[in-house]
Amino acid sequence: MAGKGRQRKHKPAEKKKKTPVVWIIFAFSVLILMLAVTGKIPFSDSNSRDGKSFHVKGGETRPVKDPSLFTGLTRAAYAAAQKYPEVLDQVYCYCDCSEPPFYHKSLLSCFTENHGAG
């Protein structure tokens, strides 16, 4: 036993696992490449040149509810809607309130009732 030392077993080199960030960057790069090749712009109607997002009807004529009826960030949101109605009337509302029972024309419609309060 005098001549025998401890023999160390060498582990084979392990491959480094790709992190989620690498996969996200890869997926984003593929998406950009696909958009560049097809010429499609996401979230827009390629037939429409009026600057509206998605399938916004727009044309809301009802007034925005008075911001003083609310508090905090909700009050600020209603104040912004009151100050910039032409902007909100061109934005699609992602809570699908354009569907029954609301049938809203745009994001501005949410602020003509309590729906914009959250």
Jmol script that loads the backbone (N, CA, C; Angstrom):
load data "model"
ATOM      1  N   MET A   1       0.792  -1.176   0.000  1.00  0.00           N
ATOM      2  CA  MET A   1       0.000   0.000   0.000  1.00  0.00           C
ATOM      3  C   MET A   1       0.840   1.248   0.000  1.00  0.00           C
ATOM      4  N   ALA A   2       2.087   1.063   0.134  1.00  0.00           N
ATOM      5  CA  ALA A   2       2.960   2.209   0.213  1.00  0.00           C
ATOM      6  C   ALA A   2       2.996   2.982  -1.091  1.00  0.00           C
ATOM      7  N   GLY A   3       2.935   2.307  -2.209  1.00  0.00           N
ATOM      8  CA  GLY A   3       3.047   2.986  -3.498  1.00  0.00           C
ATOM      9  C   GLY A   3       1.726   3.455  -4.060  1.00  0.00           C
ATOM     10  N   LYS A   4       0.689   3.109  -3.389  1.00  0.00           N
ATOM     11  CA  LYS A   4      -0.610   3.496  -3.919  1.00  0.00           C
ATOM     12  C   LYS A   4      -1.073   4.789  -3.262  1.00  0.00           C
ATOM     13  N   GLY A   5      -1.355   5.720  -4.064  1.00  0.00           N
ATOM     14  CA  GLY A   5      -1.952   6.964  -3.580  1.00  0.00           C
ATOM     15  C   GLY A   5      -3.431   6.969  -3.938  1.00  0.00           C
ATOM     16  N   ARG A   6      -4.052   7.951  -3.526  1.00  0.00           N
ATOM     17  CA  ARG A   6      -5.475   8.042  -3.863  1.00  0.00           C
ATOM     18  C   ARG A   6      -5.606   8.386  -5.324  1.00  0.00           C
ATOM     19  N   GLN A   7      -6.419   7.648  -5.960  1.00  0.00           N
ATOM     20  CA  GLN A   7      -6.672   7.948  -7.373  1.00  0.00           C
ATOM     21  C   GLN A   7      -7.942   8.768  -7.466  1.00  0.00           C
ATOM     22  N   ARG A   8      -7.825   9.874  -8.118  1.00  0.00           N
ATOM     23  CA  ARG A   8      -8.991  10.744  -8.298  1.00  0.00           C
ATOM     24  C   ARG A   8      -9.657  10.411  -9.613  1.00  0.00           C
ATOM     25  N   LYS A   9     -10.917  10.313  -9.527  1.00  0.00           N
ATOM     26  CA  LYS A   9     -11.683  10.085 -10.749  1.00  0.00           C
ATOM     27  C   LYS A   9     -12.054  11.438 -11.322  1.00  0.00           C
ATOM     28  N   HIS A  10     -11.730  11.610 -12.580  1.00  0.00           N
ATOM     29  CA  HIS A  10     -12.068  12.865 -13.244  1.00  0.00           C
ATOM     30  C   HIS A  10     -13.461  12.750 -13.836  1.00  0.00           C
ATOM     31  N   LYS A  11     -14.261  13.738 -13.531  1.00  0.00           N
ATOM     32  CA  LYS A  11     -15.597  13.767 -14.104  1.00  0.00           C
ATOM     33  C   LYS A  11     -15.490  14.316 -15.516  1.00  0.00           C
ATOM     34  N   PRO A  12     -16.257  13.736 -16.425  1.00  0.00           N
ATOM     35  CA  PRO A  12     -16.234  14.298 -17.766  1.00  0.00           C
ATOM     36  C   PRO A  12     -16.795  15.720 -17.739  1.00  0.00           C
ATOM     37  N   ALA A  13     -16.287  16.559 -18.596  1.00  0.00           N
ATOM     38  CA  ALA A  13     -16.730  17.958 -18.647  1.00  0.00           C
ATOM     39  C   ALA A  13     -18.214  18.016 -18.965  1.00  0.00           C
ATOM     40  N   GLU A  14     -18.943  18.697 -18.104  1.00  0.00           N
ATOM     41  CA  GLU A  14     -20.381  18.821 -18.318  1.00  0.00           C
ATOM     42  C   GLU A  14     -20.652  20.003 -19.238  1.00  0.00           C
ATOM     43  N   LYS A  15     -21.664  19.831 -20.064  1.00  0.00           N
ATOM     44  CA  LYS A  15     -22.055  20.940 -20.919  1.00  0.00           C
ATOM     45  C   LYS A  15     -22.767  21.977 -20.073  1.00  0.00           C
ATOM     46  N   LYS A  16     -22.484  23.224 -20.368  1.00  0.00           N
ATOM     47  CA  LYS A  16     -23.164  24.284 -19.645  1.00  0.00           C
ATOM     48  C   LYS A  16     -24.594  24.374 -20.162  1.00  0.00           C
ATOM     49  N   LYS A  17     -25.520  24.493 -19.244  1.00  0.00           N
ATOM     50  CA  LYS A  17     -26.912  24.630 -19.630  1.00  0.00           C
ATOM     51  C   LYS A  17     -27.162  26.066 -20.067  1.00  0.00           C
ATOM     52  N   LYS A  18     -27.957  26.192 -21.120  1.00  0.00           N
ATOM     53  CA  LYS A  18     -28.285  27.529 -21.590  1.00  0.00           C
ATOM     54  C   LYS A  18     -29.303  28.135 -20.640  1.00  0.00           C
ATOM     55  N   THR A  19     -29.078  29.340 -20.279  1.00  0.00           N
ATOM     56  CA  THR A  19     -29.971  30.016 -19.344  1.00  0.00           C
ATOM     57  C   THR A  19     -31.233  30.466 -20.064  1.00  0.00           C
ATOM     58  N   PRO A  20     -32.291  30.726 -19.312  1.00  0.00           N
ATOM     59  CA  PRO A  20     -33.530  31.211 -19.924  1.00  0.00           C
ATOM     60  C   PRO A  20     -33.324  32.504 -20.704  1.00  0.00           C
ATOM     61  N   VAL A  21     -32.382  33.326 -20.276  1.00  0.00           N
ATOM     62  CA  VAL A  21     -32.128  34.587 -20.975  1.00  0.00           C
ATOM     63  C   VAL A  21     -31.672  34.320 -22.410  1.00  0.00           C
ATOM     64  N   VAL A  22     -30.834  33.320 -22.585  1.00  0.00           N
ATOM     65  CA  VAL A  22     -30.363  32.969 -23.923  1.00  0.00           C
ATOM     66  C   VAL A  22     -31.540  32.538 -24.793  1.00  0.00           C
ATOM     67  N   TRP A  23     -32.447  31.747 -24.227  1.00  0.00           N
ATOM     68  CA  TRP A  23     -33.614  31.292 -24.987  1.00  0.00           C
ATOM     69  C   TRP A  23     -34.544  32.452 -25.316  1.00  0.00           C
ATOM     70  N   ILE A  24     -34.699  33.377 -24.398  1.00  0.00           N
ATOM     71  CA  ILE A  24     -35.547  34.547 -24.656  1.00  0.00           C
ATOM     72  C   ILE A  24     -34.952  35.387 -25.771  1.00  0.00           C
ATOM     73  N   ILE A  25     -33.657  35.603 -25.727  1.00  0.00           N
ATOM     74  CA  ILE A  25     -32.989  36.376 -26.784  1.00  0.00           C
ATOM     75  C   ILE A  25     -33.116  35.663 -28.123  1.00  0.00           C
ATOM     76  N   PHE A  26     -32.951  34.349 -28.108  1.00  0.00           N
ATOM     77  CA  PHE A  26     -33.090  33.572 -29.338  1.00  0.00           C
ATOM     78  C   PHE A  26     -34.506  33.697 -29.907  1.00  0.00           C
ATOM     79  N   ALA A  27     -35.526  33.533 -29.047  1.00  0.00           N
ATOM     80  CA  ALA A  27     -36.920  33.613 -29.503  1.00  0.00           C
ATOM     81  C   ALA A  27     -37.231  35.015 -30.030  1.00  0.00           C
ATOM     82  N   PHE A  28     -36.751  36.031 -29.345  1.00  0.00           N
ATOM     83  CA  PHE A  28     -36.971  37.407 -29.785  1.00  0.00           C
ATOM     84  C   PHE A  28     -36.301  37.654 -31.138  1.00  0.00           C
ATOM     85  N   SER A  29     -35.101  37.123 -31.325  1.00  0.00           N
ATOM     86  CA  SER A  29     -34.393  37.275 -32.601  1.00  0.00           C
ATOM     87  C   SER A  29     -35.146  36.604 -33.744  1.00  0.00           C
ATOM     88  N   VAL A  30     -35.680  35.409 -33.471  1.00  0.00           N
ATOM     89  CA  VAL A  30     -36.463  34.704 -34.486  1.00  0.00           C
ATOM     90  C   VAL A  30     -37.715  35.510 -34.835  1.00  0.00           C
ATOM     91  N   LEU A  31     -38.371  36.072 -33.828  1.00  0.00           N
ATOM     92  CA  LEU A  31     -39.567  36.889 -34.058  1.00  0.00           C
ATOM     93  C   LEU A  31     -39.242  38.104 -34.916  1.00  0.00           C
ATOM     94  N   ILE A  32     -38.167  38.795 -34.605  1.00  0.00           N
ATOM     95  CA  ILE A  32     -37.759  39.971 -35.384  1.00  0.00           C
ATOM     96  C   ILE A  32     -37.452  39.570 -36.822  1.00  0.00           C
ATOM     97  N   LEU A  33     -36.786  38.463 -36.998  1.00  0.00           N
ATOM     98  CA  LEU A  33     -36.463  37.981 -38.334  1.00  0.00           C
ATOM     99  C   LEU A  33     -37.734  37.671 -39.117  1.00  0.00           C
ATOM    100  N   MET A  34     -38.690  37.005 -38.469  1.00  0.00           N
ATOM    101  CA  MET A  34     -39.953  36.679 -39.139  1.00  0.00           C
ATOM    102  C   MET A  34     -40.709  37.956 -39.530  1.00  0.00           C
ATOM    103  N   LEU A  35     -40.719  38.935 -38.645  1.00  0.00           N
ATOM    104  CA  LEU A  35     -41.404  40.197 -38.947  1.00  0.00           C
ATOM    105  C   LEU A  35     -40.722  40.928 -40.100  1.00  0.00           C
ATOM    106  N   ALA A  36     -39.406  40.880 -40.128  1.00  0.00           N
ATOM    107  CA  ALA A  36     -38.671  41.543 -41.200  1.00  0.00           C
ATOM    108  C   ALA A  36     -38.932  40.876 -42.546  1.00  0.00           C
ATOM    109  N   VAL A  37     -39.003  39.559 -42.547  1.00  0.00           N
ATOM    110  CA  VAL A  37     -39.226  38.821 -43.790  1.00  0.00           C
ATOM    111  C   VAL A  37     -40.655  39.003 -44.301  1.00  0.00           C
ATOM    112  N   THR A  38     -41.638  38.938 -43.394  1.00  0.00           N
ATOM    113  CA  THR A  38     -43.040  39.022 -43.822  1.00  0.00           C
ATOM    114  C   THR A  38     -43.525  40.446 -43.977  1.00  0.00           C
ATOM    115  N   GLY A  39     -42.882  41.395 -43.318  1.00  0.00           N
ATOM    116  CA  GLY A  39     -43.315  42.780 -43.392  1.00  0.00           C
ATOM    117  C   GLY A  39     -44.548  43.063 -42.564  1.00  0.00           C
ATOM    118  N   LYS A  40     -44.921  42.146 -41.706  1.00  0.00           N
ATOM    119  CA  LYS A  40     -46.110  42.329 -40.861  1.00  0.00           C
ATOM    120  C   LYS A  40     -45.731  43.110 -39.613  1.00  0.00           C
ATOM    121  N   ILE A  41     -46.619  43.998 -39.210  1.00  0.00           N
ATOM    122  CA  ILE A  41     -46.440  44.749 -37.984  1.00  0.00           C
ATOM    123  C   ILE A  41     -47.456  44.214 -36.995  1.00  0.00           C
ATOM    124  N   PRO A  42     -47.006  43.705 -35.850  1.00  0.00           N
ATOM    125  CA  PRO A  42     -47.959  43.128 -34.905  1.00  0.00           C
ATOM    126  C   PRO A  42     -48.889  44.172 -34.317  1.00  0.00           C
ATOM    127  N   PHE A  43     -50.070  43.736 -33.934  1.00  0.00           N
ATOM    128  CA  PHE A  43     -51.073  44.561 -33.280  1.00  0.00           C
ATOM    129  C   PHE A  43     -51.560  45.714 -34.138  1.00  0.00           C
ATOM    130  N   SER A  44     -51.554  45.545 -35.418  1.00  0.00           N
ATOM    131  CA  SER A  44     -52.097  46.586 -36.277  1.00  0.00           C
ATOM    132  C   SER A  44     -52.813  45.949 -37.454  1.00  0.00           C
ATOM    133  N   ASP A  45     -53.710  46.696 -38.010  1.00  0.00           N
ATOM    134  CA  ASP A  45     -54.431  46.254 -39.190  1.00  0.00           C
ATOM    135  C   ASP A  45     -53.681  46.809 -40.392  1.00  0.00           C
ATOM    136  N   SER A  46     -53.091  45.950 -41.181  1.00  0.00           N
ATOM    137  CA  SER A  46     -52.260  46.419 -42.286  1.00  0.00           C
ATOM    138  C   SER A  46     -53.066  47.188 -43.339  1.00  0.00           C
ATOM    139  N   ASN A  47     -54.389  47.010 -43.344  1.00  0.00           N
ATOM    140  CA  ASN A  47     -55.216  47.743 -44.300  1.00  0.00           C
ATOM    141  C   ASN A  47     -55.550  49.140 -43.811  1.00  0.00           C
ATOM    142  N   SER A  48     -55.334  49.397 -42.538  1.00  0.00           N
ATOM    143  CA  SER A  48     -55.699  50.673 -41.946  1.00  0.00           C
ATOM    144  C   SER A  48     -54.481  51.571 -41.832  1.00  0.00           C
ATOM    145  N   ARG A  49     -54.635  52.808 -42.214  1.00  0.00           N
ATOM    146  CA  ARG A  49     -53.541  53.780 -42.109  1.00  0.00           C
ATOM    147  C   ARG A  49     -53.926  54.922 -41.173  1.00  0.00           C
ATOM    148  N   ASP A  50     -54.969  54.743 -40.361  1.00  0.00           N
ATOM    149  CA  ASP A  50     -55.439  55.834 -39.513  1.00  0.00           C
ATOM    150  C   ASP A  50     -54.742  55.888 -38.155  1.00  0.00           C
ATOM    151  N   GLY A  51     -53.794  55.013 -37.884  1.00  0.00           N
ATOM    152  CA  GLY A  51     -53.014  55.051 -36.658  1.00  0.00           C
ATOM    153  C   GLY A  51     -53.657  54.361 -35.477  1.00  0.00           C
ATOM    154  N   LYS A  52     -54.818  53.769 -35.634  1.00  0.00           N
ATOM    155  CA  LYS A  52     -55.489  53.114 -34.524  1.00  0.00           C
ATOM    156  C   LYS A  52     -54.946  51.706 -34.348  1.00  0.00           C
ATOM    157  N   SER A  53     -54.908  51.266 -33.095  1.00  0.00           N
ATOM    158  CA  SER A  53     -54.414  49.931 -32.810  1.00  0.00           C
ATOM    159  C   SER A  53     -55.542  48.921 -32.883  1.00  0.00           C
ATOM    160  N   PHE A  54     -55.221  47.704 -33.231  1.00  0.00           N
ATOM    161  CA  PHE A  54     -56.160  46.591 -33.325  1.00  0.00           C
ATOM    162  C   PHE A  54     -57.383  46.975 -34.136  1.00  0.00           C
ATOM    163  N   HIS A  55     -58.552  46.576 -33.688  1.00  0.00           N
ATOM    164  CA  HIS A  55     -59.783  46.862 -34.423  1.00  0.00           C
ATOM    165  C   HIS A  55     -60.646  47.838 -33.619  1.00  0.00           C
ATOM    166  N   VAL A  56     -60.092  48.999 -33.334  1.00  0.00           N
ATOM    167  CA  VAL A  56     -60.779  50.012 -32.536  1.00  0.00           C
ATOM    168  C   VAL A  56     -61.812  50.709 -33.402  1.00  0.00           C
ATOM    169  N   LYS A  57     -63.026  50.752 -32.904  1.00  0.00           N
ATOM    170  CA  LYS A  57     -64.076  51.480 -33.612  1.00  0.00           C
ATOM    171  C   LYS A  57     -63.865  52.978 -33.436  1.00  0.00           C
ATOM    172  N   GLY A  58     -63.611  53.394 -32.203  1.00  0.00           N
ATOM    173  CA  GLY A  58     -63.430  54.809 -31.912  1.00  0.00           C
ATOM    174  C   GLY A  58     -64.744  55.565 -32.041  1.00  0.00           C
ATOM    175  N   GLY A  59     -64.669  56.872 -31.883  1.00  0.00           N
ATOM    176  CA  GLY A  59     -65.849  57.710 -32.028  1.00  0.00           C
ATOM    177  C   GLY A  59     -66.688  57.805 -30.774  1.00  0.00           C
ATOM    178  N   GLU A  60     -66.070  57.591 -29.624  1.00  0.00           N
ATOM    179  CA  GLU A  60     -66.812  57.702 -28.364  1.00  0.00           C
ATOM    180  C   GLU A  60     -67.227  59.153 -28.152  1.00  0.00           C
ATOM    181  N   THR A  61     -68.502  59.390 -27.882  1.00  0.00           N
ATOM    182  CA  THR A  61     -69.020  60.755 -27.707  1.00  0.00           C
ATOM    183  C   THR A  61     -69.457  61.038 -26.273  1.00  0.00           C
ATOM    184  N   ARG A  62     -69.558  60.015 -25.444  1.00  0.00           N
ATOM    185  CA  ARG A  62     -69.975  60.233 -24.061  1.00  0.00           C
ATOM    186  C   ARG A  62     -68.842  60.898 -23.285  1.00  0.00           C
ATOM    187  N   PRO A  63     -69.170  61.768 -22.324  1.00  0.00           N
ATOM    188  CA  PRO A  63     -68.111  62.445 -21.557  1.00  0.00           C
ATOM    189  C   PRO A  63     -67.462  61.501 -20.542  1.00  0.00           C
ATOM    190  N   VAL A  64     -66.223  61.795 -20.220  1.00  0.00           N
ATOM    191  CA  VAL A  64     -65.490  61.046 -19.203  1.00  0.00           C
ATOM    192  C   VAL A  64     -66.067  61.407 -17.844  1.00  0.00           C
ATOM    193  N   LYS A  65     -66.188  60.412 -16.968  1.00  0.00           N
ATOM    194  CA  LYS A  65     -66.699  60.676 -15.609  1.00  0.00           C
ATOM    195  C   LYS A  65     -65.752  61.627 -14.885  1.00  0.00           C
ATOM    196  N   ASP A  66     -66.302  62.386 -13.995  1.00  0.00           N
ATOM    197  CA  ASP A  66     -65.543  63.366 -13.230  1.00  0.00           C
ATOM    198  C   ASP A  66     -64.483  62.669 -12.368  1.00  0.00           C
ATOM    199  N   PRO A  67     -63.196  63.021 -12.543  1.00  0.00           N
ATOM    200  CA  PRO A  67     -62.126  62.382 -11.770  1.00  0.00           C
ATOM    201  C   PRO A  67     -62.276  62.567 -10.261  1.00  0.00           C
ATOM    202  N   SER A  68     -62.972  63.626  -9.815  1.00  0.00           N
ATOM    203  CA  SER A  68     -63.113  63.871  -8.373  1.00  0.00           C
ATOM    204  C   SER A  68     -63.971  62.813  -7.688  1.00  0.00           C
ATOM    205  N   LEU A  69     -64.636  61.955  -8.456  1.00  0.00           N
ATOM    206  CA  LEU A  69     -65.426  60.867  -7.888  1.00  0.00           C
ATOM    207  C   LEU A  69     -64.545  59.720  -7.408  1.00  0.00           C
ATOM    208  N   PHE A  70     -63.247  59.775  -7.749  1.00  0.00           N
ATOM    209  CA  PHE A  70     -62.327  58.679  -7.464  1.00  0.00           C
ATOM    210  C   PHE A  70     -61.161  59.179  -6.630  1.00  0.00           C
ATOM    211  N   THR A  71     -60.315  58.260  -6.182  1.00  0.00           N
ATOM    212  CA  THR A  71     -59.138  58.619  -5.392  1.00  0.00           C
ATOM    213  C   THR A  71     -57.896  57.948  -5.972  1.00  0.00           C
ATOM    214  N   GLY A  72     -56.745  58.439  -5.571  1.00  0.00           N
ATOM    215  CA  GLY A  72     -55.464  57.820  -5.910  1.00  0.00           C
ATOM    216  C   GLY A  72     -55.189  57.717  -7.396  1.00  0.00           C
ATOM    217  N   LEU A  73     -54.634  56.557  -7.792  1.00  0.00           N
ATOM    218  CA  LEU A  73     -54.264  56.345  -9.190  1.00  0.00           C
ATOM    219  C   LEU A  73     -55.485  56.309 -10.110  1.00  0.00           C
ATOM    220  N   THR A  74     -56.615  55.880  -9.565  1.00  0.00           N
ATOM    221  CA  THR A  74     -57.833  55.851 -10.366  1.00  0.00           C
ATOM    222  C   THR A  74     -58.231  57.266 -10.752  1.00  0.00           C
ATOM    223  N   ARG A  75     -58.120  58.190  -9.805  1.00  0.00           N
ATOM    224  CA  ARG A  75     -58.417  59.596 -10.095  1.00  0.00           C
ATOM    225  C   ARG A  75     -57.471  60.122 -11.175  1.00  0.00           C
ATOM    226  N   ALA A  76     -56.197  59.780 -11.063  1.00  0.00           N
ATOM    227  CA  ALA A  76     -55.218  60.231 -12.062  1.00  0.00           C
ATOM    228  C   ALA A  76     -55.538  59.663 -13.444  1.00  0.00           C
ATOM    229  N   ALA A  77     -55.991  58.412 -13.491  1.00  0.00           N
ATOM    230  CA  ALA A  77     -56.329  57.793 -14.778  1.00  0.00           C
ATOM    231  C   ALA A  77     -57.533  58.482 -15.413  1.00  0.00           C
ATOM    232  N   TYR A  78     -58.549  58.778 -14.615  1.00  0.00           N
ATOM    233  CA  TYR A  78     -59.725  59.473 -15.148  1.00  0.00           C
ATOM    234  C   TYR A  78     -59.370  60.899 -15.567  1.00  0.00           C
ATOM    235  N   ALA A  79     -58.472  61.556 -14.839  1.00  0.00           N
ATOM    236  CA  ALA A  79     -58.034  62.902 -15.213  1.00  0.00           C
ATOM    237  C   ALA A  79     -57.287  62.876 -16.544  1.00  0.00           C
ATOM    238  N   ALA A  80     -56.453  61.851 -16.739  1.00  0.00           N
ATOM    239  CA  ALA A  80     -55.731  61.710 -18.006  1.00  0.00           C
ATOM    240  C   ALA A  80     -56.698  61.441 -19.153  1.00  0.00           C
ATOM    241  N   ALA A  81     -57.695  60.619 -18.891  1.00  0.00           N
ATOM    242  CA  ALA A  81     -58.697  60.326 -19.923  1.00  0.00           C
ATOM    243  C   ALA A  81     -59.479  61.580 -20.285  1.00  0.00           C
ATOM    244  N   GLN A  82     -59.737  62.405 -19.284  1.00  0.00           N
ATOM    245  CA  GLN A  82     -60.465  63.656 -19.526  1.00  0.00           C
ATOM    246  C   GLN A  82     -59.604  64.648 -20.301  1.00  0.00           C
ATOM    247  N   LYS A  83     -58.301  64.639 -20.034  1.00  0.00           N
ATOM    248  CA  LYS A  83     -57.387  65.578 -20.687  1.00  0.00           C
ATOM    249  C   LYS A  83     -57.033  65.153 -22.117  1.00  0.00           C
ATOM    250  N   TYR A  84     -56.935  63.835 -22.369  1.00  0.00           N
ATOM    251  CA  TYR A  84     -56.505  63.332 -23.674  1.00  0.00           C
ATOM    252  C   TYR A  84     -57.511  62.332 -24.263  1.00  0.00           C
ATOM    253  N   PRO A  85     -58.762  62.713 -24.427  1.00  0.00           N
ATOM    254  CA  PRO A  85     -59.751  61.751 -24.925  1.00  0.00           C
ATOM    255  C   PRO A  85     -59.472  61.276 -26.351  1.00  0.00           C
ATOM    256  N   GLU A  86     -58.888  62.145 -27.161  1.00  0.00           N
ATOM    257  CA  GLU A  86     -58.614  61.761 -28.554  1.00  0.00           C
ATOM    258  C   GLU A  86     -57.564  60.658 -28.639  1.00  0.00           C
ATOM    259  N   VAL A  87     -56.675  60.587 -27.667  1.00  0.00           N
ATOM    260  CA  VAL A  87     -55.662  59.531 -27.641  1.00  0.00           C
ATOM    261  C   VAL A  87     -56.296  58.212 -27.218  1.00  0.00           C
ATOM    262  N   LEU A  88     -57.040  58.237 -26.116  1.00  0.00           N
ATOM    263  CA  LEU A  88     -57.656  57.012 -25.609  1.00  0.00           C
ATOM    264  C   LEU A  88     -58.704  56.459 -26.566  1.00  0.00           C
ATOM    265  N   ASP A  89     -59.289  57.326 -27.395  1.00  0.00           N
ATOM    266  CA  ASP A  89     -60.296  56.875 -28.347  1.00  0.00           C
ATOM    267  C   ASP A  89     -59.676  56.108 -29.522  1.00  0.00           C
ATOM    268  N   GLN A  90     -58.356  56.088 -29.582  1.00  0.00           N
ATOM    269  CA  GLN A  90     -57.669  55.354 -30.645  1.00  0.00           C
ATOM    270  C   GLN A  90     -56.985  54.096 -30.120  1.00  0.00           C
ATOM    271  N   VAL A  91     -57.193  53.786 -28.838  1.00  0.00           N
ATOM    272  CA  VAL A  91     -56.498  52.669 -28.210  1.00  0.00           C
ATOM    273  C   VAL A  91     -57.472  51.533 -27.919  1.00  0.00           C
ATOM    274  N   TYR A  92     -57.064  50.330 -28.264  1.00  0.00           N
ATOM    275  CA  TYR A  92     -57.858  49.130 -27.993  1.00  0.00           C
ATOM    276  C   TYR A  92     -57.792  48.816 -26.510  1.00  0.00           C
ATOM    277  N   CYS A  93     -58.900  48.456 -25.925  1.00  0.00           N
ATOM    278  CA  CYS A  93     -58.943  48.071 -24.518  1.00  0.00           C
ATOM    279  C   CYS A  93     -58.723  46.567 -24.432  1.00  0.00           C
ATOM    280  N   TYR A  94     -57.697  46.155 -23.724  1.00  0.00           N
ATOM    281  CA  TYR A  94     -57.311  44.753 -23.674  1.00  0.00           C
ATOM    282  C   TYR A  94     -58.137  43.903 -22.709  1.00  0.00           C
ATOM    283  N   CYS A  95     -59.123  44.499 -22.044  1.00  0.00           N
ATOM    284  CA  CYS A  95     -59.976  43.680 -21.178  1.00  0.00           C
ATOM    285  C   CYS A  95     -61.172  43.147 -21.964  1.00  0.00           C
ATOM    286  N   ASP A  96     -61.137  43.303 -23.267  1.00  0.00           N
ATOM    287  CA  ASP A  96     -62.191  42.813 -24.168  1.00  0.00           C
ATOM    288  C   ASP A  96     -63.567  43.380 -23.836  1.00  0.00           C
ATOM    289  N   CYS A  97     -63.600  44.636 -23.424  1.00  0.00           N
ATOM    290  CA  CYS A  97     -64.891  45.246 -23.122  1.00  0.00           C
ATOM    291  C   CYS A  97     -65.619  45.657 -24.407  1.00  0.00           C
ATOM    292  N   SER A  98     -65.009  45.395 -25.551  1.00  0.00           N
ATOM    293  CA  SER A  98     -65.712  45.623 -26.817  1.00  0.00           C
ATOM    294  C   SER A  98     -66.718  44.508 -27.066  1.00  0.00           C
ATOM    295  N   GLU A  99     -66.629  43.458 -26.243  1.00  0.00           N
ATOM    296  CA  GLU A  99     -67.538  42.309 -26.309  1.00  0.00           C
ATOM    297  C   GLU A  99     -68.711  42.528 -25.355  1.00  0.00           C
ATOM    298  N   PRO A 100     -69.737  41.682 -25.447  1.00  0.00           N
ATOM    299  CA  PRO A 100     -70.873  41.804 -24.528  1.00  0.00           C
ATOM    300  C   PRO A 100     -70.394  41.681 -23.085  1.00  0.00           C
ATOM    301  N   PRO A 101     -70.954  42.345 -22.160  1.00  0.00           N
ATOM    302  CA  PRO A 101     -72.139  43.202 -22.216  1.00  0.00           C
ATOM    303  C   PRO A 101     -71.819  44.674 -22.423  1.00  0.00           C
ATOM    304  N   PHE A 102     -70.525  45.034 -22.576  1.00  0.00           N
ATOM    305  CA  PHE A 102     -70.158  46.446 -22.616  1.00  0.00           C
ATOM    306  C   PHE A 102     -70.238  47.081 -23.996  1.00  0.00           C
ATOM    307  N   TYR A 103     -69.736  46.409 -25.018  1.00  0.00           N
ATOM    308  CA  TYR A 103     -69.706  46.913 -26.395  1.00  0.00           C
ATOM    309  C   TYR A 103     -69.007  48.276 -26.491  1.00  0.00           C
ATOM    310  N   HIS A 104     -67.876  48.418 -25.825  1.00  0.00           N
ATOM    311  CA  HIS A 104     -67.152  49.676 -25.871  1.00  0.00           C
ATOM    312  C   HIS A 104     -66.524  49.899 -27.239  1.00  0.00           C
ATOM    313  N   LYS A 105     -66.371  51.166 -27.599  1.00  0.00           N
ATOM    314  CA  LYS A 105     -65.785  51.538 -28.888  1.00  0.00           C
ATOM    315  C   LYS A 105     -64.264  51.609 -28.802  1.00  0.00           C
ATOM    316  N   SER A 106     -63.740  51.959 -27.626  1.00  0.00           N
ATOM    317  CA  SER A 106     -62.296  52.111 -27.437  1.00  0.00           C
ATOM    318  C   SER A 106     -62.009  52.147 -25.941  1.00  0.00           C
ATOM    319  N   LEU A 107     -60.750  52.371 -25.588  1.00  0.00           N
ATOM    320  CA  LEU A 107     -60.369  52.496 -24.189  1.00  0.00           C
ATOM    321  C   LEU A 107     -61.073  53.680 -23.542  1.00  0.00           C
ATOM    322  N   LEU A 108     -61.337  54.723 -24.289  1.00  0.00           N
ATOM    323  CA  LEU A 108     -62.032  55.893 -23.748  1.00  0.00           C
ATOM    324  C   LEU A 108     -63.394  55.520 -23.190  1.00  0.00           C
ATOM    325  N   SER A 109     -64.058  54.567 -23.808  1.00  0.00           N
ATOM    326  CA  SER A 109     -65.378  54.140 -23.337  1.00  0.00           C
ATOM    327  C   SER A 109     -65.337  53.652 -21.895  1.00  0.00           C
ATOM    328  N   CYS A 110     -64.228  53.043 -21.495  1.00  0.00           N
ATOM    329  CA  CYS A 110     -64.101  52.550 -20.114  1.00  0.00           C
ATOM    330  C   CYS A 110     -64.202  53.689 -19.113  1.00  0.00           C
ATOM    331  N   PHE A 111     -63.761  54.863 -19.508  1.00  0.00           N
ATOM    332  CA  PHE A 111     -63.726  56.000 -18.596  1.00  0.00           C
ATOM    333  C   PHE A 111     -64.993  56.842 -18.649  1.00  0.00           C
ATOM    334  N   THR A 112     -65.970  56.438 -19.435  1.00  0.00           N
ATOM    335  CA  THR A 112     -67.264  57.124 -19.441  1.00  0.00           C
ATOM    336  C   THR A 112     -68.196  56.501 -18.411  1.00  0.00           C
ATOM    337  N   GLU A 113     -67.737  55.441 -17.765  1.00  0.00           N
ATOM    338  CA  GLU A 113     -68.486  54.759 -16.709  1.00  0.00           C
ATOM    339  C   GLU A 113     -67.469  54.290 -15.679  1.00  0.00           C
ATOM    340  N   ASN A 114     -67.890  53.554 -14.689  1.00  0.00           N
ATOM    341  CA  ASN A 114     -66.986  53.099 -13.627  1.00  0.00           C
ATOM    342  C   ASN A 114     -66.067  51.973 -14.067  1.00  0.00           C
ATOM    343  N   HIS A 115     -66.197  51.520 -15.273  1.00  0.00           N
ATOM    344  CA  HIS A 115     -65.399  50.402 -15.778  1.00  0.00           C
ATOM    345  C   HIS A 115     -63.901  50.711 -15.726  1.00  0.00           C
ATOM    346  N   GLY A 116     -63.528  51.961 -15.914  1.00  0.00           N
ATOM    347  CA  GLY A 116     -62.108  52.344 -15.892  1.00  0.00           C
ATOM    348  C   GLY A 116     -61.501  52.322 -14.508  1.00  0.00           C
ATOM    349  N   ALA A 117     -62.318  52.142 -13.488  1.00  0.00           N
ATOM    350  CA  ALA A 117     -61.830  52.142 -12.108  1.00  0.00           C
ATOM    351  C   ALA A 117     -61.161  50.826 -11.746  1.00  0.00           C
ATOM    352  N   GLY A 118     -61.249  49.862 -12.604  1.00  0.00           N
ATOM    353  CA  GLY A 118     -60.482  48.685 -12.351  1.00  0.00           C
ATOM    354  C   GLY A 118     -61.235  47.424 -12.217  1.00  0.00           C
TER     355      GLY A 118
END
end "model"
wireframe off; spacefill off
backbone 0.3
color backbone group
